[in-house]
Amino acid sequence: MDIKRAKKEIKQLLKENTHSKDKMQQESIACPIKGCVIELEEVGDEAFSGGMLGEGFAVKPEEGKLYAPVDGIIAAVFRTKHALAMESKDGAEVLIHLGLDTVKRGGKGFYMKVEAGQKVKKGELICEFDLEDMRVDGYVMTTPVVISNNAEYASISLKHIGECNVGEEILTLYKSLPISLNIDPNLNLKKKECIYDRYQIIRCILSFYLQTKNYRSKINSIC
């Protein structure tokens, strides 16, 4: 049993179990503003384009109305009303930032329809804003929509780029479900049938190879 086979088995097991989308919990994030959807990397603000605040997308709005992209609760409304955070009923943390540098307006031109702690339904109007006035004042109104707890998801898939109406699915979030793993009895492990996440799966496979000192140093190189 060599190191190449160990790597191959690990990758195959993760591919079949952890990354199989039919074995994952899925959640959709809808377009919250009518306009043109672009990739987050195209946003002219490094905090968003660099992924520092999470993965997602952005919308170049055609009208000054913001709708809830998910069923859930309003987690926070920024004091200057240019941004808000939501938590979906399935656990996604969604940050919506209306325009770039719009915090400088001090709330002028933003009319929030919701407050922190309020439950909302997908497609519900949650804010209106003076789109044209802000553009005249020199603000770029590209609106990032990011999943701030993206690390909790196995994968986030962008489904659509370009013109989009409110309510159309833009993102699909995939969260791994617990996996039942039948372990080869030849591995001589204490538990033969357990529930494993992807890190436990790796540890189970590696435990066999770590039975001899000869493999210990080699396995450390792939961990």
Sine and cosine of phi, psi and omega as CSV:
sin_phi,cos_phi,sin_psi,cos_psi,sin_omega,cos_omega
0.00,0.00,0.93,-0.37,-0.06,-1.00
-0.96,-0.27,0.07,-1.00,-0.10,-1.00
-0.91,0.41,-0.55,0.84,0.00,-1.00
-0.91,0.42,-0.63,0.78,0.02,-1.00
-0.92,0.39,-0.61,0.79,0.03,-1.00
-0.87,0.49,-0.73,0.69,0.01,-1.00
-0.88,0.47,-0.68,0.74,-0.04,-1.00
-0.89,0.46,-0.69,0.73,-0.02,-1.00
-0.91,0.40,-0.63,0.78,0.02,-1.00
-0.90,0.44,-0.75,0.66,-0.01,-1.00
-0.88,0.47,-0.66,0.75,-0.03,-1.00
-0.92,0.39,-0.67,0.74,-0.01,-1.00
-0.90,0.43,-0.67,0.74,0.04,-1.00
-0.92,0.40,-0.59,0.80,0.01,-1.00
-0.91,0.41,-0.69,0.72,-0.07,-1.00
-0.96,0.26,-0.53,0.85,-0.11,-0.99
-0.95,-0.30,-0.85,0.53,-0.10,-0.99
-0.95,0.32,-0.62,0.78,-0.13,-0.99
-0.98,-0.20,0.14,0.99,0.04,-1.00
-0.98,0.19,0.91,-0.41,-0.14,-0.99
-0.91,0.41,-0.41,0.91,0.03,-1.00
-0.97,0.23,-0.10,1.00,0.06,-1.00
-0.94,-0.35,0.36,0.93,-0.02,-1.00
-0.85,-0.53,0.51,-0.86,0.13,-0.99
-0.97,0.23,0.75,-0.67,-0.05,-1.00
-0.91,-0.41,0.54,-0.84,0.08,-1.00
-0.62,-0.78,0.64,-0.77,-0.03,-1.00
-0.96,-0.29,0.60,-0.80,0.10,-1.00
-0.90,-0.43,0.84,-0.54,-0.07,-1.00
-1.00,-0.01,0.31,-0.95,0.07,-1.00
-0.93,0.36,0.82,-0.57,-0.06,-1.00
-1.00,-0.04,-0.17,0.99,-0.04,-1.00
-0.63,-0.78,0.65,-0.76,0.10,-0.99
-0.94,0.34,0.77,-0.64,-0.02,-1.00
0.27,-0.96,-0.47,-0.88,-0.04,-1.00
-0.93,-0.36,0.87,-0.49,0.00,-1.00
-0.99,0.14,0.73,-0.69,0.06,-1.00
-0.78,-0.63,0.27,-0.96,0.06,-1.00
-0.95,0.30,0.51,-0.86,-0.04,-1.00
-0.87,0.49,-0.51,0.86,-0.02,-1.00
-0.89,0.46,-0.32,0.95,-0.02,-1.00
-1.00,0.05,-0.11,0.99,-0.03,-1.00
-0.95,0.31,0.69,-0.72,-0.05,-1.00
-0.99,0.14,0.68,0.73,0.06,-1.00
-0.55,-0.83,0.89,-0.46,-0.12,-0.99
-0.88,0.47,-0.46,0.89,0.02,-1.00
-0.87,0.50,-0.54,0.84,0.03,-1.00
-1.00,-0.07,-0.76,0.65,-0.07,-1.00
-0.90,0.43,-0.47,0.88,0.02,-1.00
-1.00,0.08,-0.03,1.00,0.04,-1.00
0.97,0.24,0.23,0.97,-0.04,-1.00
-0.92,0.40,-0.45,0.89,-0.03,-1.00
-0.98,-0.20,0.00,1.00,0.02,-1.00
0.78,-0.62,0.10,-0.99,0.04,-1.00
-1.00,-0.04,0.37,-0.93,0.02,-1.00
0.26,-0.97,-0.67,-0.74,-0.03,-1.00
-0.43,-0.91,-0.01,-1.00,0.06,-1.00
-0.64,-0.77,0.37,-0.93,0.00,-1.00
-0.79,-0.61,0.74,-0.67,0.18,-0.98
-1.00,-0.01,0.97,-0.25,-0.17,-0.99
-0.95,0.32,0.53,-0.85,0.09,-1.00
-0.96,-0.27,-0.23,0.97,0.05,-1.00
-0.54,-0.84,0.38,-0.93,-0.09,-1.00
-1.00,-0.01,0.80,0.60,0.03,-1.00
-0.72,-0.70,0.74,-0.67,-0.01,-1.00
-0.91,-0.42,0.76,-0.65,-0.01,-1.00
-0.88,-0.47,0.44,-0.90,0.00,-1.00
-0.91,0.41,0.78,-0.63,-0.01,-1.00
-1.00,0.10,-0.17,0.99,-0.02,-1.00
-0.53,-0.85,0.29,-0.96,0.24,-0.97
-0.98,0.22,0.70,-0.71,0.01,-1.00
0.18,-0.98,-0.50,-0.87,-0.06,-1.00
-0.78,-0.62,0.56,-0.83,0.09,-1.00
-0.98,0.22,0.93,-0.38,-0.06,-1.00
-0.98,0.18,-0.60,0.80,-0.02,-1.00
-0.31,-0.95,0.56,-0.83,0.14,-0.99
-0.86,-0.52,0.84,-0.55,-0.03,-1.00
-0.90,0.45,0.56,-0.83,-0.05,-1.00
-0.83,0.56,-0.59,0.81,-0.01,-1.00
-1.00,0.05,0.09,1.00,0.15,-0.99
0.88,0.47,0.21,0.98,-0.01,-1.00
-1.00,0.00,-0.08,1.00,-0.05,-1.00
-0.41,-0.91,0.38,-0.92,0.07,-1.00
-0.47,-0.88,0.32,-0.95,0.03,-1.00
-0.84,-0.55,0.63,-0.78,0.03,-1.00
-0.82,-0.57,0.43,-0.90,0.19,-0.98
-0.84,-0.54,0.85,-0.53,-0.03,-1.00
-0.96,0.27,0.26,-0.96,0.01,-1.00
-0.90,0.44,-0.35,0.94,0.02,-1.00
-0.99,-0.16,0.06,1.00,0.12,-0.99
0.97,-0.26,-0.03,1.00,0.02,-1.00
-0.96,0.29,0.71,-0.70,0.05,-1.00
-0.98,-0.20,0.93,-0.38,-0.13,-0.99
-0.93,-0.37,0.85,-0.53,0.07,-1.00
-0.96,-0.27,0.79,-0.62,0.04,-1.00
-0.87,-0.49,0.83,-0.56,-0.07,-1.00
-0.87,-0.49,0.94,-0.33,-0.07,-1.00
-0.98,0.21,0.98,-0.18,0.02,-1.00
0.99,0.15,0.11,-0.99,0.00,-1.00
-0.94,-0.34,0.73,-0.68,-0.02,-1.00
0.90,0.44,0.28,0.96,-0.04,-1.00
-0.96,0.29,-0.13,0.99,0.11,-0.99
-0.86,0.52,-0.46,0.89,-0.03,-1.00
-0.92,0.39,-0.28,0.96,0.00,-1.00
-0.98,0.20,-0.20,0.98,0.04,-1.00
0.89,0.46,0.43,0.90,0.03,-1.00
0.99,-0.15,-0.18,0.98,-0.03,-1.00
-0.91,0.42,0.80,-0.59,0.04,-1.00
1.00,0.02,0.03,1.00,0.05,-1.00
-0.94,-0.35,0.75,-0.66,-0.06,-1.00
-0.79,-0.61,1.00,0.01,-0.02,-1.00
-0.94,0.34,0.67,-0.74,0.02,-1.00
-0.97,-0.23,-0.03,1.00,-0.07,-1.00
-0.73,-0.68,0.16,-0.99,0.07,-1.00
-0.64,-0.76,0.27,-0.96,-0.03,-1.00
-0.85,0.53,0.70,-0.72,0.01,-1.00
1.00,-0.07,-0.14,0.99,-0.05,-1.00
-0.99,0.13,0.69,-0.72,0.07,-1.00
-0.99,0.12,0.63,-0.77,0.01,-1.00
-0.68,-0.73,0.35,-0.94,0.07,-1.00
-0.96,-0.28,0.51,-0.86,0.05,-1.00
-0.83,0.56,0.75,-0.66,-0.01,-1.00
1.00,-0.05,-0.06,1.00,0.01,-1.00
-0.98,0.20,0.70,-0.72,0.03,-1.00
-0.92,0.39,0.83,-0.55,-0.04,-1.00
-0.88,-0.48,-0.26,0.97,0.04,-1.00
-0.31,-0.95,0.53,-0.85,0.17,-0.99
-0.83,-0.56,0.51,-0.86,-0.01,-1.00
-0.53,-0.85,0.45,-0.89,-0.05,-1.00
-0.99,0.15,0.99,0.14,-0.11,-0.99
-0.85,0.53,-0.79,0.61,-0.07,-1.00
-0.92,0.40,-0.64,0.77,0.02,-1.00
-0.88,0.47,-0.64,0.77,-0.01,-1.00
-0.93,0.37,-0.60,0.80,0.05,-1.00
-0.92,0.40,-0.66,0.75,0.03,-1.00
-0.88,0.48,-0.58,0.82,0.01,-1.00
-0.98,0.21,0.03,1.00,0.10,-1.00
1.00,-0.08,0.16,0.99,-0.01,-1.00
-1.00,0.07,0.66,-0.75,0.13,-0.99
-1.00,0.07,0.87,-0.49,-0.14,-0.99
-0.99,-0.12,0.26,0.97,0.12,-0.99
-0.82,0.57,0.79,-0.62,-0.14,-0.99
-0.92,-0.39,0.96,-0.29,0.06,-1.00
-0.95,0.31,0.61,-0.79,0.10,-0.99
-0.79,-0.61,0.94,-0.35,-0.11,-0.99
-0.83,-0.56,0.49,-0.87,0.09,-1.00
-1.00,-0.10,0.97,-0.25,-0.13,-0.99
-0.97,0.25,-0.34,0.94,0.08,-1.00
-0.97,-0.26,0.64,0.77,-0.07,-1.00
-0.87,0.50,-0.39,0.92,-0.01,-1.00
-0.91,0.42,-0.31,0.95,-0.01,-1.00
-0.99,0.13,-0.07,1.00,-0.06,-1.00
-0.94,-0.35,0.61,-0.79,0.03,-1.00
-0.93,0.36,-0.56,0.83,0.02,-1.00
-0.32,-0.95,0.50,-0.87,0.05,-1.00
-0.79,-0.61,0.85,-0.52,-0.12,-0.99
-0.92,-0.39,0.81,-0.59,0.07,-1.00
-1.00,0.08,0.89,-0.46,-0.14,-0.99
-1.00,-0.05,-0.35,0.94,-0.14,-0.99
-0.51,-0.86,0.64,-0.77,0.11,-0.99
-0.76,-0.65,0.65,-0.76,0.02,-1.00
0.93,-0.37,-0.29,-0.96,-0.05,-1.00
-0.85,0.53,0.68,-0.73,-0.07,-1.00
-0.49,-0.87,0.60,-0.80,0.07,-1.00
-0.99,-0.12,0.37,-0.93,0.04,-1.00
-0.85,0.52,0.71,-0.70,0.06,-1.00
0.99,-0.13,-0.26,0.97,0.02,-1.00
-0.96,0.30,0.63,-0.77,-0.02,-1.00
-0.93,0.37,0.79,-0.61,0.00,-1.00
-0.92,-0.40,-0.72,0.69,0.00,-1.00
-0.89,-0.45,0.56,-0.83,0.20,-0.98
-0.85,-0.53,0.80,-0.60,0.01,-1.00
-0.97,-0.22,0.71,-0.70,0.00,-1.00
-0.89,-0.46,0.85,-0.52,0.04,-1.00
-0.90,-0.44,0.77,-0.64,-0.05,-1.00
-0.90,0.43,0.66,-0.75,0.11,-0.99
-1.00,-0.08,0.38,-0.93,0.08,-1.00
-0.85,0.53,0.59,-0.81,-0.08,-1.00
-0.88,-0.47,0.73,-0.68,0.10,-1.00
-1.00,0.01,0.85,-0.52,-0.09,-1.00
-0.88,-0.48,0.84,-0.54,0.10,-0.99
-1.00,0.00,0.88,-0.47,-0.09,-1.00
-1.00,-0.06,0.68,-0.73,0.06,-1.00
-0.84,0.54,0.83,-0.55,-0.03,-1.00
-0.87,0.50,-0.37,0.93,0.01,-1.00
-0.93,0.37,-0.26,0.96,0.03,-1.00
-0.96,0.27,-0.23,0.97,0.08,-1.00
0.85,0.53,0.70,0.71,0.04,-1.00
-0.99,-0.12,0.41,-0.91,-0.05,-1.00
-0.93,0.36,-0.63,0.78,-0.03,-1.00
-0.96,-0.30,0.84,-0.54,-0.06,-1.00
-1.00,-0.09,-0.44,0.90,0.04,-1.00
-0.69,-0.72,0.94,-0.35,-0.05,-1.00
-0.64,-0.77,0.11,-0.99,0.11,-0.99
-0.98,-0.18,0.81,-0.59,-0.10,-1.00
-0.80,-0.59,0.64,-0.77,0.26,-0.97
-1.00,0.00,0.01,-1.00,-0.13,-0.99
-0.91,0.42,-0.50,0.87,0.00,-1.00
-0.97,0.25,-0.59,0.81,0.06,-1.00
-0.93,0.37,-0.58,0.82,0.06,-1.00
-0.86,0.51,-0.72,0.69,0.00,-1.00
-0.88,0.47,-0.69,0.72,-0.02,-1.00
-0.88,0.47,-0.61,0.79,0.00,-1.00
-0.90,0.44,-0.69,0.72,0.00,-1.00
-0.91,0.41,-0.70,0.72,-0.06,-1.00
-0.93,0.38,-0.44,0.90,-0.06,-1.00
-0.87,0.50,-0.54,0.84,0.03,-1.00
-0.91,0.41,-0.71,0.71,-0.06,-1.00
-0.95,0.30,-0.37,0.93,-0.01,-1.00
-0.99,0.12,0.09,1.00,-0.03,-1.00
-0.94,0.33,-0.34,0.94,0.05,-1.00
-0.86,-0.51,0.54,-0.84,-0.02,-1.00
-0.91,0.42,-0.44,0.90,-0.03,-1.00
-0.89,0.46,-0.56,0.83,-0.03,-1.00
-1.00,-0.01,-0.32,0.95,-0.11,-0.99
-0.83,0.56,-0.76,0.65,-0.04,-1.00
-0.92,0.38,-0.54,0.84,-0.01,-1.00
-0.95,0.32,-0.66,0.76,-0.01,-1.00
-0.90,0.43,-0.60,0.80,0.00,-1.00
-0.85,0.53,-0.45,0.90,-0.04,-1.00
-0.96,0.29,-0.29,0.96,0.02,-1.00
-0.94,-0.33,0.04,1.00,-0.02,-1.00
-1.00,0.02,0.00,0.00,0.00,0.00
